[in-house]
Amino acid sequence: MSDTRYCEACGAAVEAGLRFCPECGQPLREPEEPAKKTAPADSSSRASTASAAAIEWDHEMRLVQNPFMIYDMIKVWGIGSMAPLLLLAGLSFWEGSYRGLAAAGFISFWIFLGFLILSALIMLVIFRNRYPIHYCVDRKGIGMESRSTTASKVSTLAILAGLLGGGSRGMTTAGAGFLAKAGENAHLPWRELNGAHYYPERNAISLMNDWRVVVRLEMPAEIYPQMEERVRAAIAKNETKHGPPKMRETPAPLRAILTLLAILFGWALLGDEKPLVIPPAVVLAVVAMTIVALWSNRGLSKALGALALIGGAAVAIYAYAQGEFENRWKEYWGLALFAELVLWGFFLGVGGFILAGKLRTQPLTPELEGSNS
């Protein structure tokens, strides 16, 4: 026990050789002489030590050259711009005319490209390609706060303009403003830190709770090694103290959106003028299994997710291999087939995510996930 030290922040016993306390995550001061056993620090010394151990810095995040920002924009605008194509595909599967799909595809492409260009112009002209952020890492957790007055004004104007404009477009604008306002600040307590992705080449760390990235740290190169070690120590401490991280169920609003999409896409695939002929009974079965899997208990959810994935894929592959095609002579048949496969792939994707534990109807730990797989 001669090598045992005590954390000045919380008083916990710490083995020799560690740089961070496994209980509170605070840095340990290297003694100039062999450590002596000391009594746990009182509240005043804890506060002063914690304050001294806090790390704060300001960072100007580049926008246009930021790969994380580019990835998020492509993901959001790409999914959003496909809506006209998929909607028109559903109508064409009932009416039997694919001519409008070409126009919808053209419109979707220009919507996607237009939003990307508009976003880049806003970043360059309004934000001057910089977004100032203040970071604070202390004994409570990791905090991120926007220091951009421009972002605050833009989101406030969006809210006011949307509320004054009224209507569906106005509510959409106001909703976007509220989301932007909410995203200006973020905080992740150490106890909720479940994982992280490290990018030493960019001096960045993405911090995750049990299902998403909450804070993305970008920092000077000189403090990156210290921050990475501190994050790893906090994750290890959480696993030691609480066991493997418990993953919450997928939020009900997200599952409700997926349910609505399943109904809409299922309606489209029930049309009798589809390029690839899949029996309506199979479509109804896959749609029903997907919806029930999104809301049932864990065992039934995984079983139905597996059936939707395997059964849906098998039927589609069999129909394609057997040449169960319809209306091949019609113009833009290939585009219609692509749209149908995208719609069908939605159900296979949901089933796959449920089977992999990415979509969860109940909380679970990795051990429970492994026992059910």
Secondary structure in CASP SS format (residue, H / E / C, confidence):
PFRMAT SS
TARGET T0000
AUTHOR 0000-0000-0000
METHOD secondary structure of the structure
MODEL  1
M C 1.00
S C 1.00
D C 1.00
T C 1.00
R E 1.00
Y E 1.00
C C 1.00
E C 1.00
A C 1.00
C C 1.00
G C 1.00
A C 1.00
A E 1.00
V E 1.00
E C 1.00
A C 1.00
G C 1.00
L C 1.00
R C 1.00
F E 1.00
C C 1.00
P C 1.00
E C 1.00
C C 1.00
G C 1.00
Q C 1.00
P E 1.00
L C 1.00
R C 1.00
E C 1.00
P C 1.00
E C 1.00
E C 1.00
P C 1.00
A C 1.00
K C 1.00
K C 1.00
T C 1.00
A C 1.00
P C 1.00
A C 1.00
D C 1.00
S H 1.00
S H 1.00
S H 1.00
R H 1.00
A H 1.00
S H 1.00
T H 1.00
A H 1.00
S H 1.00
A H 1.00
A H 1.00
A C 1.00
I E 1.00
E E 1.00
W E 1.00
D E 1.00
H E 1.00
E E 1.00
M E 1.00
R E 1.00
L C 1.00
V C 1.00
Q C 1.00
N C 1.00
P H 1.00
F H 1.00
M H 1.00
I H 1.00
Y H 1.00
D H 1.00
M H 1.00
I H 1.00
K H 1.00
V H 1.00
W H 1.00
G H 1.00
I H 1.00
G H 1.00
S H 1.00
M C 1.00
A H 1.00
P H 1.00
L H 1.00
L H 1.00
L H 1.00
L H 1.00
A H 1.00
G H 1.00
L H 1.00
S H 1.00
F H 1.00
W H 1.00
E H 1.00
G C 1.00
S C 1.00
Y C 1.00
R H 1.00
G H 1.00
L H 1.00
A H 1.00
A H 1.00
A H 1.00
G H 1.00
F H 1.00
I H 1.00
S H 1.00
F H 1.00
W H 1.00
I H 1.00
F H 1.00
L H 1.00
G H 1.00
F H 1.00
L H 1.00
I H 1.00
L H 1.00
S H 1.00
A H 1.00
L H 1.00
I H 1.00
M H 1.00
L H 1.00
V H 1.00
I H 1.00
F C 1.00
R C 1.00
N C 1.00
R E 1.00
Y E 1.00
P E 1.00
I E 1.00
H E 1.00
Y E 1.00
C E 1.00
V E 1.00
D C 1.00
R C 1.00
K C 1.00
G E 1.00
I E 1.00
G E 1.00
M E 1.00
E E 1.00
S E 1.00
R C 1.00
S C 1.00
T H 1.00
T H 1.00
A H 1.00
S H 1.00
K H 1.00
V H 1.00
S H 1.00
T H 1.00
L H 1.00
A H 1.00
I H 1.00
L H 1.00
A H 1.00
G H 1.00
L H 1.00
L H 1.00
G H 1.00
G C 1.00
G H 1.00
S H 1.00
R H 1.00
G H 1.00
M H 1.00
T H 1.00
T H 1.00
A H 1.00
G H 1.00
A H 1.00
G H 1.00
F H 1.00
L H 1.00
A H 1.00
K H 1.00
A H 1.00
G C 1.00
E C 1.00
N E 1.00
A E 1.00
H E 1.00
L E 1.00
P E 1.00
W H 1.00
R H 1.00
E H 1.00
L C 1.00
N C 1.00
G E 1.00
A E 1.00
H E 1.00
Y E 1.00
Y E 1.00
P C 1.00
E C 1.00
R C 1.00
N C 1.00
A E 1.00
I E 1.00
S E 1.00
L E 1.00
M E 1.00
N C 1.00
D C 1.00
W C 1.00
R C 1.00
V E 1.00
V E 1.00
V E 1.00
R E 1.00
L E 1.00
E E 1.00
M C 1.00
P C 1.00
A H 1.00
E H 1.00
I H 1.00
Y H 1.00
P H 1.00
Q H 1.00
M H 1.00
E H 1.00
E H 1.00
R H 1.00
V H 1.00
R H 1.00
A H 1.00
A H 1.00
I H 1.00
A H 1.00
K H 1.00
N H 1.00
E H 1.00
T H 1.00
K H 1.00
H H 1.00
G C 1.00
P C 1.00
P C 1.00
K C 1.00
M E 1.00
R C 1.00
E C 1.00
T C 1.00
P C 1.00
A H 1.00
P H 1.00
L H 1.00
R H 1.00
A H 1.00
I H 1.00
L H 1.00
T H 1.00
L H 1.00
L H 1.00
A H 1.00
I H 1.00
L H 1.00
F H 1.00
G H 1.00
W H 1.00
A H 1.00
L H 1.00
L C 1.00
G C 1.00
D C 1.00
E C 1.00
K C 1.00
P C 1.00
L E 1.00
V C 1.00
I C 1.00
P C 1.00
P H 1.00
A H 1.00
V H 1.00
V H 1.00
L H 1.00
A H 1.00
V H 1.00
V H 1.00
A H 1.00
M H 1.00
T H 1.00
I H 1.00
V H 1.00
A H 1.00
L C 1.00
W C 1.00
S C 1.00
N C 1.00
R H 1.00
G H 1.00
L H 1.00
S H 1.00
K H 1.00
A H 1.00
L H 1.00
G H 1.00
A H 1.00
L H 1.00
A H 1.00
L H 1.00
I H 1.00
G H 1.00
G H 1.00
A H 1.00
A H 1.00
V H 1.00
A H 1.00
I H 1.00
Y H 1.00
A H 1.00
Y H 1.00
A H 1.00
Q C 1.00
G C 1.00
E C 1.00
F E 1.00
E C 1.00
N C 1.00
R C 1.00
W C 1.00
K C 1.00
E C 1.00
Y C 1.00
W H 1.00
G H 1.00
L H 1.00
A H 1.00
L H 1.00
F H 1.00
A H 1.00
E H 1.00
L H 1.00
V H 1.00
L H 1.00
W H 1.00
G H 1.00
F H 1.00
F H 1.00
L H 1.00
G H 1.00
V H 1.00
G H 1.00
G H 1.00
F H 1.00
I H 1.00
L H 1.00
A C 1.00
G C 1.00
K C 1.00
L C 1.00
R C 1.00
T C 1.00
Q C 1.00
P C 1.00
L E 1.00
T C 1.00
P H 1.00
E H 1.00
L H 1.00
E H 1.00
G H 1.00
S H 1.00
N H 1.00
S C 1.00
END
